[in-house]
Amino acid sequence: MEPRTMESTTAESAASVAAARGSGLSAEQLALLKPHVVNLSRGKFSSGGEISTTAADVDAIFEQHLPAFAAARTGVPIVIYAHGGLVSESSGLRSAHRQREWWTANGVYPIFFVWETGFLDALFGALPGARGVVGDLKDRAVELTARAAGGERIWGEMKRFAEVASAAGGGALYVAQALGKYVAANPKTTVHAVGHSAGSIFHSYFVPAALRAGLPEFTSLNLLAPAVRTDTFKARLVPEVGKGIKSLAMFTMKQQTELDDTVGGVLYGKSLLYLVRASFEKEEFTPILGLQECVNTDPELRKFFGVEGDTAKAEVIWSVTRSGPETHRSTATSHGGFDDDAATMESVARRVTGKKPKPFGAARTLDEPLVNAAPTAELARGNARRALCIGINAYPPGSELFGCVADAQAWGSQLESVGFEVTTLLDAQATRVNILQGIFDLVSHSAAGDVLVVQYAGHGTYVDDLDGDEKEEGNAEKLHDEALCPVDFQDGNLIIDDDLGEIFDLLPEGVNLTAFFDSCHSGDGTRLLPSLSSTVADGAERAADHGRRARFLVPDETTTANFRLRRGTPVNGGPRANARELLFSACRPDEVAYETGGHGDFTVAASLLVAPSALRVTNGDFLTKVLESFSHQPRQNPYSYGPAAASARTFLAPLTAPAPTLDGQRPVEAAASAPTAAAEDAAARARAAASFLRATADFIDR
């Protein structure tokens, strides 16, 4: 077996359609809403759904419905409203229904973009079954789950649909052109844009497109908890402020309120913008405009919003703000709460109309309930044996390796021979995100009795310890985190021991995970490397003279700076306790791992021992045999790191059976958790995780 690479039936009435589609809106409510809705799907007019939209429907808005509304009024404001981009069509319609009557009662004509993305189906289709996420569902684990379930890909598609909508042939561009013509014929009309969460991404394309299409200006642009990247905001909207955008205001939460927000109850302990930053953007921890910490750490945005009291080009209202000017109030305490919050919506209305609005009533009488994960029975099965093999040769010029891909393939072949299902990540595939996702996939799909292997061949390095977890009492010397070097490591995308520990800590009881790392500094958490760079560099130089190549990189200033930029805040609070994985490392922390003749020296010795050792000898015996192969080159000494009991356990065997000794006797060892209880626990946690992701899709950007 070759290793795998990771790589309408017409309804009788509008009411029956609503029931089928789930908005709960009656035929009368849908009829009142249609002149205010532009329904888009994948950036184009949507011909399906509860309210379809065609070019003729848009023409009717600007040629019939809006003129009729404006006939008895002078200078009618138009609000172009974009809800969040991850919600369903039915949720978008309910949001529009809640606001339509209030806006029109205040003399404003609202036009709501309802842009369905298919996020629900796409994300849910990618969810694992009953053997899904395990452990305590820490925030970091949830972030990895969301990314592994397709969050980055789906969010990227949503952003592409936002761009397509305002490009040639897009439905939003058609609206922009019709809007420009209407305002040209009715110059007393003012136009305002409001975007909630991902609606800020939509407006990052729509607003410039409308200005290019002939609209003189947006009198105001109001962003509520914006989920747009700061670089996108600065590139697409900031240049228009004071020109095509007369006034810009952002309503978003203060940092502590953002941190106090939750998703799905207690499943994710921060606001959804943190999840977007960690799981949905291509680069982890991408700065997001609506996060106060991202504004405060960006000098350009600090000046733009006048954070330090300087003259500002735009305004920011940090929720909760109950006093001050009535255009500067917000009491929202959740990401999805801004378009429900009376203080926020009335402040926006004052900016639109210039006068006190009628009270905003925001009770969600037609709430979309959370979609619960359907319980999935745990299928009867034998113990799973799964492995992830990683090999990277394709490092930057001067740092290339030549045996790591071959090593991963060799390990894969040996592991397959003893019943493992093997997945490989080679060269360009082996990015930081893919490696962490691959390891997380192993852990998150495991249950008691399973046997897992993670193998890595590539460069290792070290970086300054940012969180103090390596500090030992009474030790004042400079400490380091050990790190693996993914193929994209120069962008700061190192994998430190803390990253691996966060995932390994999620191992269910009774799962055996063994790691084989053929690199220097391969993630056991050690610690004090006082003169490491010179020691290792000298060793590497001597090895090169003898045709051997060291799998070690001294981190340059750019890599270190990028790492600090990406990981400038502590990842965790201290050293790990009760680690359950077992690591076989190619060398000790102060030594060099070498490759010779197209393979790693450790791989040559260890991989060939897999078949004769699996299920036959203890882990300690396996290490002894590996060390015998290195007796002629004592400068590289493989070792193992893990729980004290691991040495006596059977090599690559389920933990549900005690290990044999060399004399055939079995040591006394605590029994593993009962498989039935473990399976039930795993299934319950999987259902909780699936519920979280469904909660994400429902709550995000409403």
C-alpha positions as a printed Julia matrix, in Angstrom:
702×3 Matrix{Float64}:
   0.0     0.0     0.0
   1.38    3.39   -1.06
   1.52    6.06    1.68
  -1.14    8.76    1.24
  -0.17   12.41    0.88
  -1.98   15.14    2.82
  -2.83   17.35    0.43
 -36.2    23.06   -6.32
 -39.54   21.92   -6.22
 -41.77   25.02   -6.25
 -43.65   25.54   -2.98
 -47.32   26.34   -2.85
 -46.81   29.59   -0.95
 -44.09   31.86    0.35
 -44.94   30.7     3.86
 -44.29   27.07    2.96
 -41.02   28.09    1.32
 -40.04   29.89    4.52
 -40.84   26.84    6.57
 -38.75   24.68    4.27
 -35.83   27.1     4.23
 -35.9    27.86    7.91
 -36.17   31.66    8.22
 -39.6    31.46    9.82
 -40.71   34.59    7.92
 -44.27   34.67    6.59
 -45.23   35.37    2.99
 -46.23   38.91    3.98
 -42.94   39.54    5.76
 -40.95   38.25    2.79
 -42.95   40.47    0.42
 -42.21   43.56    2.54
 -38.54   42.61    2.68
 -37.94   41.92   -1.02
 -37.59   45.6    -2.09
 -34.77   45.92    0.44
 -32.8    42.73   -0.23
 -30.12   41.83   -2.74
 -29.51   38.1    -2.42
 -26.11   36.91   -3.63
 -24.64   33.46   -3.97
 -20.93   33.11   -4.75
 -20.89   36.82   -5.64
 -23.63   36.59   -8.27
 -27.37   37.21   -8.08
 -29.09   34.28   -6.39
 -31.92   32.7    -8.35
 -32.9    30.39   -5.49
 -33.69   30.79   -1.84
 -36.59   32.43   -0.1
 -35.95   35.75   -1.86
 -34.33   35.55   -5.26
 -32.66   38.53   -6.91
 -32.22   39.42  -10.57
 -30.95   42.52  -12.33
 -34.6    43.45  -12.89
 -35.21   43.29   -9.14
 -32.33   45.72   -8.54
 -33.7    48.02  -11.24
 -37.07   47.93   -9.46
 -35.45   49.03   -6.19
 -33.94   52.18   -7.74
 -36.7    52.92  -10.27
 -39.81   52.08   -8.23
 -39.48   51.25   -4.54
 -36.85   53.81   -3.48
 -38.44   56.69   -5.47
 -41.82   55.86   -3.91
 -40.29   55.91   -0.43
 -38.5    59.2    -1.12
 -41.48   60.94   -2.69
 -42.74   62.39    0.59
 -39.24   63.06    1.98
 -36.27   65.27    1.2
 -32.76   63.91    1.03
 -33.48   60.31    2.0
 -30.45   58.52    3.44
 -29.67   55.1     1.97
 -27.98   52.5     4.15
 -26.14   49.68    2.41
 -25.94   46.93    5.04
 -23.71   43.85    4.83
 -24.09   41.19    7.48
 -21.38   38.72    8.38
 -20.33   36.41    5.59
 -20.53   33.02    7.31
 -24.2    32.94    8.18
 -26.9    31.08    6.3
 -29.33   32.82    3.97
 -32.17   32.33    6.45
 -30.16   34.0     9.22
 -29.3    36.89    6.91
 -32.96   37.36    6.04
 -33.96   37.37    9.68
 -31.33   40.01   10.41
 -32.7    42.16    7.58
 -36.26   41.64    8.79
 -35.35   42.82   12.3
 -33.88   46.05   10.99
 -36.05   46.99    7.98
 -39.02   48.43    9.86
 -36.8    50.38   12.28
 -34.69   51.95    9.53
 -37.71   52.95    7.46
 -39.44   54.37   10.56
 -36.4    56.63   10.91
 -36.73   57.84    7.31
 -33.88   55.68    6.01
 -34.09   53.31    3.04
 -32.04   50.2     3.83
 -30.65   47.81    1.25
 -29.39   44.55    2.71
 -26.86   42.37    0.99
 -27.64   38.78    1.92
 -24.65   36.8     0.79
 -24.87   33.1     1.41
 -21.55   31.28    1.37
 -22.35   27.64    2.02
 -20.12   27.72    5.1
 -22.4    25.43    7.07
 -22.43   22.57    4.57
 -18.75   22.9     3.73
 -17.52   22.99    7.32
 -19.85   20.31    8.6
 -18.91   18.03    5.73
 -15.29   18.28    6.86
 -15.99   17.43   10.49
 -14.74   14.12   11.86
 -17.21   11.57   13.1
 -17.67   10.28   16.61
 -13.93    9.9    17.07
 -13.51   13.63   16.79
 -11.84   16.13   19.07
 -10.7    14.81   22.4
  -9.43   16.3    25.6
 -10.62   19.39   27.4
 -11.24   21.43   24.24
  -8.79   24.12   25.22
  -8.98   27.23   23.08
  -5.89   26.24   21.16
  -7.27   22.8    20.44
 -10.52   24.34   19.21
  -8.56   26.67   16.94
  -6.71   23.72   15.46
  -9.99   21.84   15.06
 -11.58   24.72   13.17
  -8.57   25.03   10.89
  -8.36   21.28   10.33
 -12.09   21.18    9.53
 -11.55   23.55    6.61
 -11.89   26.94    8.27
  -9.05   28.55    6.32
 -10.3    27.27    2.96
 -13.93   28.24    3.58
 -13.05   31.68    4.96
 -10.86   32.21    1.92
 -13.74   31.3    -0.37
 -15.99   33.73    1.47
 -13.48   36.53    0.94
 -13.22   35.61   -2.72
 -17.03   35.79   -3.07
 -16.93   39.26   -1.48
 -14.38   40.34   -4.07
 -16.22   38.68   -6.97
 -19.47   40.42   -5.97
 -17.93   43.86   -6.64
 -15.93   42.83   -9.71
 -17.08   42.72  -13.34
 -20.25   40.67  -13.6
 -20.81   40.65   -9.84
 -24.17   41.36   -8.27
 -22.83   44.03   -5.92
 -21.19   45.92   -8.8
 -24.56   46.07  -10.57
 -26.03   47.58   -7.39
 -23.13   50.06   -7.17
 -23.72   51.23  -10.72
 -27.47   51.61  -10.17
 -26.78   53.45   -6.91
 -24.43   55.88   -8.65
 -27.02   56.67  -11.3
 -29.74   57.22   -8.7
 -27.64   59.62   -6.62
 -26.59   61.53   -9.73
 -30.28   62.1   -10.46
 -31.1    62.78   -6.8
 -28.12   64.74   -5.44
 -29.66   65.41   -2.02
 -29.48   61.68   -1.26
 -26.8    60.57    1.17
 -25.35   57.07    1.12
 -24.05   55.2     4.16
 -22.51   51.75    4.55
 -22.74   49.48    7.58
 -20.8    46.23    7.83
 -20.95   43.74   10.67
 -17.98   41.4    11.17
 -17.16   39.88    7.76
 -19.45   42.53    6.28
 -16.39   44.76    6.67
 -14.62   42.51    4.16
 -17.58   42.83    1.79
 -17.47   46.63    2.05
 -13.71   46.65    1.52
 -14.56   45.78   -2.07
 -18.04   47.3    -2.47
 -17.2    50.82   -1.25
 -14.26   51.37   -3.66
 -16.29   49.79   -6.48
 -19.22   52.15   -5.86
 -16.9    55.17   -5.84
 -15.37   54.05   -9.13
 -18.88   53.53  -10.52
 -19.73   57.2   -10.05
 -21.04   57.51   -6.51
 -19.67   60.86   -5.24
 -19.12   59.72   -1.66
 -20.23   57.62    1.27
 -21.31   60.08    3.93
 -20.46   57.49    6.56
 -18.98   54.02    6.82
 -19.74   52.21   10.08
 -17.95   48.96   10.88
 -19.28   46.75   13.68
 -16.81   44.24   15.17
 -14.96   44.15   11.85
 -13.31   40.86   10.9
 -11.3    42.35    8.04
  -7.53   42.0     8.11
  -5.75   45.2     9.08
  -3.63   45.13    5.91
  -6.74   44.8     3.72
  -8.4    47.67    5.59
  -5.36   49.89    5.21
  -4.97   49.09    1.52
  -8.62   49.33    0.41
 -10.49   51.69    2.75
  -8.04   53.96    4.58
  -6.97   55.8     1.37
 -10.61   56.8     0.77
 -11.22   58.3     4.22
 -11.59   62.05    3.89
 -12.18   61.63    0.17
 -14.78   59.12   -0.98
 -15.56   58.2     2.62
 -16.52   61.36    4.48
 -16.66   59.73    7.93
 -15.57   56.33    9.23
 -16.39   54.85   12.65
 -15.59   51.48   14.15
 -17.62   49.94   16.96
 -15.86   47.02   18.61
 -15.13   45.54   22.02
 -12.37   46.43   24.41
  -9.74   43.74   24.71
 -10.92   42.38   28.06
 -14.53   42.23   26.87
 -13.33   40.41   23.76
 -11.48   37.93   25.98
 -14.53   37.5    28.22
 -16.75   36.66   25.24
 -17.36   32.98   24.49
 -18.56   30.82   21.65
 -20.93   27.94   22.22
 -21.12   28.48   25.96
 -17.72   27.53   27.32
 -16.31   25.56   24.38
 -14.24   28.51   23.14
 -13.22   31.01   25.77
 -12.73   34.13   23.65
 -14.6    36.05   20.98
 -14.98   34.83   17.43
 -12.48   37.4    16.16
  -9.77   35.47   18.01
 -10.92   32.31   16.26
 -10.86   34.09   12.9
  -7.32   35.27   13.59
  -6.06   31.85   14.66
  -8.01   29.48   12.41
  -9.53   31.15    9.38
  -6.82   33.34    7.9
  -4.0    31.79    5.88
  -1.39   33.02    8.34
  -2.02   32.15   11.96
  -2.5    35.13   14.29
  -3.13   37.56   11.43
  -3.94   41.06   12.77
  -7.71   41.64   12.63
  -9.11   45.18   12.66
 -11.78   44.56   15.3
  -9.31   43.39   17.94
  -8.16   46.24   20.18
  -4.74   44.67   20.66
  -4.2    44.64   16.88
  -5.03   48.35   16.67
  -2.89   49.24   19.66
   0.17   47.45   18.32
  -0.06   49.03   14.85
   1.44   52.56   14.84
  -0.38   53.48   11.64
  -3.78   52.48   13.03
  -3.08   54.08   16.41
  -2.58   57.38   14.6
  -5.5    56.79   12.22
  -7.95   56.24   15.1
  -6.32   58.78   17.42
  -5.72   56.2    20.12
  -3.39   58.52   22.04
  -5.63   61.56   21.73
  -4.04   62.89   18.57
  -6.06   64.28   15.7
  -7.78   61.27   14.18
  -8.97   60.54   10.66
 -11.55   58.06   11.96
 -13.35   57.25   15.19
 -13.35   54.11   17.3
 -15.96   53.34   19.93
 -14.78   50.69   22.37
 -17.63   48.72   23.86
 -18.74   49.04   26.59
 -19.11   52.86   26.35
 -22.29   54.13   28.01
 -21.6    57.88   28.21
 -20.26   60.62   26.01
 -21.64   61.82   22.66
 -24.73   59.93   21.57
 -22.97   58.93   18.36
 -20.26   57.2    20.43
 -22.08   54.63   22.54
 -22.05   50.86   22.52
 -22.98   48.27   25.12
 -22.4    45.1    23.09
 -20.56   42.41   25.03
 -20.45   39.69   22.39
 -19.21   39.56   18.84
 -22.63   38.76   17.45
 -24.37   41.31   19.66
 -23.58   44.59   17.89
 -26.54   44.5    15.5
 -28.78   43.67   18.48
 -27.38   46.37   20.73
 -29.63   49.42   21.03
 -26.79   51.76   22.0
 -24.72   50.73   18.98
 -27.53   50.81   16.44
 -28.89   54.15   17.7
 -25.38   55.64   17.55
 -25.09   54.46   13.94
 -28.54   55.87   13.15
 -27.55   59.28   14.55
 -24.54   59.23   12.24
 -26.82   58.42    9.31
 -29.7    60.83   10.0
 -28.07   63.52   12.14
 -30.91   63.36   14.65
 -32.25   61.28   17.51
 -33.63   57.99   16.17
 -36.68   56.07   17.24
 -35.74   53.47   19.88
 -34.17   50.34   18.53
 -36.01   47.16   19.52
 -33.74   44.23   18.93
 -35.43   41.23   20.46
 -34.59   38.2    18.37
 -38.07   36.73   18.14
 -37.07   34.6    15.17
 -33.73   33.31   16.37
 -32.08   30.52   14.48
 -31.37   27.8    17.03
 -27.97   26.24   17.31
 -27.65   23.21   15.1
 -26.76   20.28   17.29
 -24.47   17.57   16.12
 -26.33   14.38   15.45
 -25.05   11.7    17.81
 -22.97    9.21   15.93
 -22.51    5.73   17.31
 -18.96    4.61   17.89
 -18.41    1.85   15.38
 -17.05   -1.42   16.61
 -13.46   -1.67   15.44
 -10.06   -3.02   16.24
  -7.22   -0.92   17.55
  -6.16    1.65   14.95
  -2.49    1.99   13.96
  -1.79    5.3    12.25
   1.41    7.17   11.43
   2.44   10.56   10.06
   5.84   10.64    8.36
   7.44   14.02    7.62
  10.56   14.66    5.58
  12.01   17.97    4.38
  14.97   18.38    2.04
  13.84   21.6     0.32
  15.28   24.19    2.68
  16.72   27.52    1.43
  19.97   27.42   -0.57
  22.89   26.58    1.65
  20.67   24.8     4.17
  19.36   21.99    1.97
  19.28   18.44    3.24
  19.44   15.35    1.08
  18.18   12.4     3.09
  15.01   13.53    4.86
  12.46   12.67    2.18
  14.06    9.25    1.8
  13.96    8.88    5.58
  10.22    9.58    5.74
   9.61    7.09    2.96
  11.77    4.48    4.7
   9.95    4.93    8.0
   6.61    4.75    6.16
   7.56    1.48    4.5
   8.72   -0.09    7.76
   5.62    1.07    9.64
   3.31   -0.23    6.92
   4.97   -3.61    7.24
   3.73   -3.83   10.83
   0.17   -2.72   10.07
   0.23    1.08   10.21
  -1.81    3.34    7.95
   0.75    5.92    6.86
   0.31    9.53    5.76
   3.29   11.54    4.49
   4.18   15.22    4.33
   7.17   15.83    2.08
   9.03   19.06    1.26
   6.56   21.8     0.2
   3.69   19.98    1.92
   5.45   20.16    5.27
   4.46   23.68    6.35
   3.97   24.54   10.0
   0.2    24.52    9.64
   0.13   21.2     7.79
   2.46   19.51   10.26
   0.46   20.65   13.3
  -2.81   19.75   11.59
  -1.46   16.34   10.68
  -0.4    15.58   14.24
  -3.65   16.98   15.58
  -5.57   14.75   13.18
  -3.85   11.68   14.6
  -4.65   12.69   18.17
  -8.19   13.91   17.54
  -9.2    10.68   15.78
  -7.77    8.35   18.41
  -9.35    6.27   21.14
  -8.12    3.96   23.87
  -6.13    1.07   22.43
  -4.87    2.96   19.36
  -1.18    3.19   18.48
   0.12    6.38   16.85
   3.48    7.33   15.38
   4.85   10.75   14.42
   8.14   10.71   12.5
  10.09   13.82   11.51
  13.29   14.19    9.5
  14.55   17.7     8.9
  16.37   20.58   10.48
  16.1    21.4    14.16
  16.96   24.69   15.83
  16.36   26.66   19.0
  14.8    30.01   19.84
  14.73   32.17   22.94
  12.17   30.96   25.46
   9.34   33.53   25.29
   7.08   32.21   28.02
   9.52   31.17   30.72
   8.4    27.55   30.7
  12.0    26.34   30.49
  13.14   28.35   33.53
  14.59   26.39   36.39
  14.8    27.78   39.91
  18.18   29.35   40.59
  19.21   29.25   36.94
  19.91   32.72   35.54
  21.41   31.64   32.22
  19.61   32.29   28.97
  17.09   29.59   28.16
  15.77   28.31   24.89
  12.85   26.46   23.37
  13.8    23.65   21.04
  12.17   23.85   17.64
  11.55   21.93   14.43
  11.98   23.74   11.12
   9.02   23.35    8.73
   9.66   24.21    5.11
   8.31   27.75    5.75
  10.34   28.31    8.93
  11.99   31.55    7.74
   8.65   33.38    8.1
   8.8    32.63   11.81
   6.79   29.43   11.41
   8.84   27.3    13.78
   7.29   24.44   15.74
   8.48   24.69   19.32
   8.14   22.09   22.03
   5.19   24.06   23.47
   3.23   23.59   20.22
   3.73   19.85   20.27
   2.95   19.68   23.97
  -0.4    21.41   23.5
  -1.46   18.71   21.05
   0.07   15.77   22.87
  -1.69   16.86   26.06
  -4.97   16.02   24.3
  -4.12   12.33   23.96
  -6.96   10.21   25.33
  -6.1     7.8    28.09
  -4.99    4.47   26.7
  -3.52    5.8    23.44
   0.12    4.98   22.7
   1.92    7.76   20.79
   5.56    7.28   19.85
   7.59    9.96   18.06
  10.83    9.46   16.13
  12.65   12.75   15.44
  15.76   12.62   13.27
  16.92   16.19   13.85
  18.8    18.29   16.35
  16.79   19.77   19.24
  13.72   17.78   18.55
  11.2    18.96   21.04
  11.62   17.31   24.44
  11.54   20.68   26.19
  15.25   20.94   27.13
  16.21   23.86   28.12
  19.59   25.21   28.99
  21.82   25.55   25.93
  24.46   28.06   27.1
  26.91   27.95   24.2
  24.86   25.91   21.82
  25.34   27.81   18.59
  29.14   27.6    18.64
  29.18   23.99   19.85
  26.8    22.77   17.21
  28.24   24.93   14.45
  31.72   23.56   15.14
  30.39   20.02   15.09
  28.54   20.63   11.87
  31.65   22.07   10.26
  33.76   19.07   11.23
  31.06   16.74    9.95
  30.94   18.5     6.57
  34.66   17.88    6.18
  33.95   14.16    6.47
  30.98   14.06    4.06
  28.33   14.21    6.76
  25.66   16.88    7.05
  24.21   18.24   10.29
  20.45   18.58   10.63
  20.72   21.83   12.52
  20.2    25.5    11.69
  21.42   28.43   13.75
  18.44   30.8    13.6
  19.28   34.02   11.78
  18.05   37.44   12.87
  15.2    37.52   10.34
  13.82   34.14   11.39
  14.1    35.06   15.07
  12.42   38.44   14.5
   9.61   36.84   12.49
   9.13   34.23   15.19
   8.91   36.92   17.88
   6.46   38.9    15.74
   4.19   35.89   15.32
   4.63   34.53   18.82
   5.27   37.64   20.88
   2.88   36.59   23.63
   3.37   33.5    25.79
   1.87   30.33   24.43
   1.38   28.62   27.76
   1.99   29.13   31.41
   4.75   26.7    32.26
   6.34   23.31   31.78
   4.19   20.31   30.96
   3.42   17.72   33.55
   2.35   14.12   33.04
   3.35   13.88   29.39
   2.09   10.6    27.93
   3.92   10.45   24.58
   7.28    8.75   24.13
   9.95   10.47   22.02
  12.94    8.77   20.46
  15.36   11.55   19.48
  18.32   11.26   17.13
  20.68   12.95   19.6
  20.9    14.59   22.97
  20.06   18.3    23.31
  23.7    19.43   23.12
  24.61   17.15   20.2
  24.23   17.11   16.44
  22.08   14.77   14.34
  23.77   13.83   11.08
  22.88   12.45    7.68
  25.27   10.45    5.54
  24.87    8.97    2.08
  21.28   10.04    1.51
  19.79    9.0     4.89
  19.85   10.17    8.48
  22.21    8.18   10.63
  19.47    7.71   13.23
  16.97    6.59   10.6
  19.35    3.99    9.19
  19.81    2.49   12.64
  16.28    2.82   14.01
  13.91    2.31   11.09
  15.32   -1.11   10.22
  14.63   -2.24   13.78
  10.9    -1.44   13.57
   9.72   -4.71   12.03
  11.75   -7.07   14.22
  10.95   -5.06   17.37
   7.26   -4.14   17.09
   5.09   -6.08   19.55
   8.14   -8.14   20.54
  10.47   -6.09   22.76
  10.17   -3.19   25.17
  10.82    0.43   24.31
  13.92    0.28   26.47
  15.22   -2.73   24.56
  14.57   -0.94   21.26
  16.65    2.05   22.38
  19.44   -0.25   23.53
  19.62   -1.81   20.07
  19.69    1.62   18.42
  22.51    2.77   20.69
  24.54   -0.29   19.75
  24.57    1.0    16.18
  26.12    4.28   17.34
  28.89    2.79   19.46
  31.43    3.75   16.77
  30.36    7.45   16.68
  29.78    8.53   20.27
  29.27   12.19   19.31
  25.64   11.35   18.42
  23.72    9.53   21.13
  20.03    8.82   20.53
  17.87    8.87   23.62
  14.24    8.62   24.67
  12.05   10.99   26.66
   8.67   10.17   28.13
   6.8     8.79   31.13
   8.75    6.61   33.51
   6.66    3.55   32.74
   7.23    3.81   28.99
  10.58    2.07   28.95
   9.03   -1.19   30.14
   6.1    -1.1    27.71
   5.98   -3.07   24.5
   7.33   -1.22   21.48
   4.47    0.02   19.23
   1.87   -2.02   21.12
  -1.54   -0.97   22.49
  -1.42    0.19   26.09
  -4.25   -2.12   27.03
  -1.82   -5.03   27.37
   1.21   -5.13   29.69
   4.6    -5.33   28.05
   6.76   -8.45   28.0
  10.31   -8.41   29.33
  13.29  -10.0    27.65
  12.82  -13.12   29.81
   9.18  -13.4    28.82
   7.76  -12.16   32.13
   5.18   -9.34   32.16
   5.71   -6.46   34.6
   2.89   -5.32   36.83
   1.39   -2.14   35.38
  -1.8    -0.18   35.95
  -4.56   -1.21   33.58
  -5.6     1.28   30.92
  -9.0     2.93   31.06
 -11.85    0.65   30.12
 -12.31    0.81   26.33
 -16.07    1.12   26.63
 -15.88    4.11   28.97
 -13.15    5.7    26.85
 -15.2     5.27   23.68
 -18.26    6.8    25.3
 -16.17    9.71   26.58
 -14.57   10.26   23.17
 -17.96   10.22   21.47
 -19.36   12.73   23.95
 -16.41   15.05   23.44
 -16.73   14.68   19.68
 -20.37   15.7    19.83
 -19.38   18.7    21.95
 -16.74   19.68   19.4
 -19.15   19.34   16.5
 -21.69   21.43   18.39
 -19.02   24.06   18.89
 -18.31   24.29   15.17
 -22.0    24.52   14.4
 -22.28   27.22   17.05
 -19.42   29.0    15.33
 -21.23   28.99   12.02
 -24.43   30.25   13.62
 -22.97   32.88   15.95
 -20.24   34.24   13.74
 -21.09   37.5    12.05
 -24.84   37.46   12.75
